[in-house]
Amino acid sequence: MSLNDAKVVVIGGSSGMGLAVAKMAADEGARVVIAGRSEEKLRQAADEIRQPVETRSLDVTQEQAVQAFFVETGELDHLVVTAATGVAGSFLELETPSFRQIFDSKFWGQYFAARYGAQRIREGGSITFFSGVAAAKPVDGLSAYAAVNGAVEALCRSLAVELAPLRVNAVSPGIVDTPAYAGMSPAERKRMFDALAARLPARRIGRPEDVAAAVISLMKNGYVTGSVVYVDGGHRLV
Ligand SMILES: NC(=O)c1ccc[n+]([C@@H]2O[C@H](COP(=O)([O-])OP(=O)(O)OC[C@H]3O[C@@H](n4cnc5c(N)ncnc54)[C@H](OP(=O)(O)O)[C@@H]3O)[C@@H](O)[C@H]2O)c1
């Protein structure tokens, strides 16, 4: 199944893995729409994509805004949601509002997108959700992400049946070098990445393009649905 002329909407497409998906889809001839909160980030992303791309300002935690976004978007072929915001922290120290913020952006954001986007997706299209390694492997400080990712994967399987023949899949990235880690100092980030890379079967940290390639494949393969695809360098195994 070709992406040529397909309409691909990436919520979270202004940074990291969403931006990599947007670039790859545009390179395959798709008409790409990227959405996120910051107009500045959207402008920079559009420059980086170097192909015509539509940018739309959207806060995915706002149900009515998501509903209006899809009314304006009209029909589409593939929907990808990478949007998430939140801080990691140990279970007993992370304040409840911080735990909730991760659910608000990552769970409810994907829920709203599917809820209001699904009926506008043309035959043969797909939804790709974003989960993460914390669902499969307990990692200190990531309990909120573990819970959210588990919920996203359960929703994915359920919707793959309920919304069929629309295909619904999820990718589960491991640790991927994206602006999500911009809050760490470069030295701190390097220390963390190097220590983890040495333990991983793949012996390196993920790149946004590693994950984007899996997302593109999920859009194009009409026989994959209800799947969680791990792109984690083997992180969940060690
Ligand atoms: N990076 C990793 O190591 C890793 C590991 C496992 C799983 N993941 C998951 O992979 C996904 C993508 O992560 P990433 O590292 O690529 O993130 P990123 O570089 O921080 O990009 C996040 C994108 O989502 C947008 N966004 C955030 N909150 C939003 C909101 N409320 N409404 C609309 N857009 C919003 C951001 O733009 P604005 O800020 O302008 O809104 C940005 O475009 C996330 O679900 C993350 O949990 C990441």
The ligand as an SDF file (V2000), in Angstrom:
LIG
                    3D

 48 52  0  0  0  0  0  0  0  0999 V2000
   11.9400    9.6330   23.7410 N   0  0  0  0  0  0  0  0  0  0  0  0
   11.8890    8.4900   24.4090 C   0  0  0  0  0  0  0  0  0  0  0  0
   12.8910    7.9780   24.9290 O   0  0  0  0  0  0  0  0  0  0  0  0
   10.5720    7.7390   24.5360 C   0  0  0  0  0  0  0  0  0  0  0  0
   10.5820    6.4520   25.0840 C   0  0  0  0  0  0  0  0  0  0  0  0
    9.3990    5.7230   25.1580 C   0  0  0  0  0  0  0  0  0  0  0  0
    8.2140    6.2880   24.7050 C   0  0  0  0  0  0  0  0  0  0  0  0
    8.2320    7.5520   24.1920 N   0  0  0  0  0  0  0  0  0  0  0  0
    6.9640    8.1050   23.7180 C   0  0  0  0  0  0  0  0  0  0  0  0
    7.0750    8.4560   22.3490 O   0  0  0  0  0  0  0  0  0  0  0  0
    6.2310    9.5830   22.0770 C   0  0  0  0  0  0  0  0  0  0  0  0
    7.0230   10.6630   21.3730 C   0  0  0  0  0  0  0  0  0  0  0  0
    8.0970   11.0520   22.1950 O   0  0  0  0  0  0  0  0  0  0  0  0
    9.2430   12.0480   21.6950 P   0  0  0  0  0  0  0  0  0  0  0  0
   10.4450   11.7090   22.4990 O   0  0  0  0  0  0  0  0  0  0  0  0
    9.2940   12.0380   20.2130 O   0  0  0  0  0  0  0  0  0  0  0  0
    8.6590   13.4440   22.2460 O   0  0  0  0  0  0  0  0  0  0  0  0
    9.0380   14.9650   21.9140 P   0  0  0  0  0  0  0  0  0  0  0  0
   10.2410   15.0870   21.0730 O   0  0  0  0  0  0  0  0  0  0  0  0
    8.9960   15.6640   23.2390 O   0  0  0  0  0  0  0  0  0  0  0  0
    7.7760   15.4380   21.0420 O   0  0  0  0  0  0  0  0  0  0  0  0
    6.4950   15.5110   21.5910 C   0  0  0  0  0  0  0  0  0  0  0  0
    5.5750   16.1600   20.5650 C   0  0  0  0  0  0  0  0  0  0  0  0
    4.2490   16.1710   21.1020 O   0  0  0  0  0  0  0  0  0  0  0  0
    3.7530   17.5130   21.1110 C   0  0  0  0  0  0  0  0  0  0  0  0
    2.8790   17.6500   22.2750 N   0  0  0  0  0  0  0  0  0  0  0  0
    3.1860   17.4910   23.5770 C   0  0  0  0  0  0  0  0  0  0  0  0
    2.1090   17.7090   24.3440 N   0  0  0  0  0  0  0  0  0  0  0  0
    1.0990   18.0240   23.4900 C   0  0  0  0  0  0  0  0  0  0  0  0
   -0.2630   18.3830   23.6720 C   0  0  0  0  0  0  0  0  0  0  0  0
   -0.8160   18.4650   24.8790 N   0  0  0  0  0  0  0  0  0  0  0  0
   -1.0120   18.6270   22.5740 N   0  0  0  0  0  0  0  0  0  0  0  0
   -0.4770   18.5430   21.3340 C   0  0  0  0  0  0  0  0  0  0  0  0
    0.8060   18.2190   21.1000 N   0  0  0  0  0  0  0  0  0  0  0  0
    1.5850   17.9730   22.1730 C   0  0  0  0  0  0  0  0  0  0  0  0
    5.0060   18.3960   21.1800 C   0  0  0  0  0  0  0  0  0  0  0  0
    4.8020   19.7100   20.6700 O   0  0  0  0  0  0  0  0  0  0  0  0
    4.3540   20.9150   21.6780 P   0  0  0  0  0  0  0  0  0  0  0  0
    5.2200   20.8060   22.9000 O   0  0  0  0  0  0  0  0  0  0  0  0
    4.5670   22.1570   20.8800 O   0  0  0  0  0  0  0  0  0  0  0  0
    2.9230   20.6760   21.9680 O   0  0  0  0  0  0  0  0  0  0  0  0
    5.9320   17.6130   20.2500 C   0  0  0  0  0  0  0  0  0  0  0  0
    5.6080   17.8650   18.8950 O   0  0  0  0  0  0  0  0  0  0  0  0
    5.6200    9.9760   23.4130 C   0  0  0  0  0  0  0  0  0  0  0  0
    4.3760    9.3600   23.5390 O   0  0  0  0  0  0  0  0  0  0  0  0
    6.5830    9.3930   24.4280 C   0  0  0  0  0  0  0  0  0  0  0  0
    5.9760    9.1160   25.6810 O   0  0  0  0  0  0  0  0  0  0  0  0
    9.3720    8.3000   24.1090 C   0  0  0  0  0  0  0  0  0  0  0  0
  1  2  1  0
  2  3  2  0
  2  4  1  0
  4  5  1  0
  4 48  2  0
  5  6  2  0
  6  7  1  0
  7  8  2  0
  8  9  1  0
  8 48  1  0
  9 10  1  0
  9 46  1  0
 10 11  1  0
 11 12  1  0
 11 44  1  0
 12 13  1  0
 13 14  1  0
 14 15  2  0
 14 16  1  0
 14 17  1  0
 17 18  1  0
 18 19  2  0
 18 20  1  0
 18 21  1  0
 21 22  1  0
 22 23  1  0
 23 24  1  0
 23 42  1  0
 24 25  1  0
 25 26  1  0
 25 36  1  0
 26 27  1  0
 26 35  1  0
 27 28  2  0
 28 29  1  0
 29 30  1  0
 29 35  2  0
 30 31  1  0
 30 32  2  0
 32 33  1  0
 33 34  2  0
 34 35  1  0
 36 37  1  0
 36 42  1  0
 37 38  1  0
 38 39  2  0
 38 40  1  0
 38 41  1  0
 42 43  1  0
 44 45  1  0
 44 46  1  0
 46 47  1  0
M  CHG  2   8   1  16  -1
M  END
$$$$
